[in-house]
Amino acid sequence: MSNNRWYDIDPTVSLAVSLMRNANIMAQYKCADLIIKKSKEFGLDLSENIITDAFNYVLRRWYDTDQKIAEAFEYLKLLPTELQKETALELISLLQQEETK
């Protein structure tokens, strides 16, 4: 496996992350809410400690600068591939709606 980022494995997920990166902060928060909601519906629940530790670690990725967005990406990373892809499609749709407002 090459040196790709975890979200580059699937083109749909990669596109969703790219669109989210370029969106305004309010749209990013809406996306983060969607990711967290879908993850919790699936049964994932990250303990606060993991997030805080990860957040205090190194802010080297664009999404690490905001704790809520960093948390959402931790959830997205842990979702099974099919659910990641489904969530990515919803994120793309949400971001397209945001652009037309």
C-alpha angles and dihedrals in degrees: 000000000000130000095275124144114255092253094051092071091083119042093214093053090044091053092048091051091047093050091046091051090056095044124097119266095258091054089047090054091050089052091047090052090051093049093048093046093050092046093051091047087055089052102257117137123172118206114239091240094062091052094045091049092047091046093051091047113080124323096216101130123070092240094053093076093077120050096212093050091044089052092050091052091050088055093046091050091054096049118104113261096256092050091045089055093046090049090047091055090051090049092052090050092048092049091049089053091049091052093055095052 
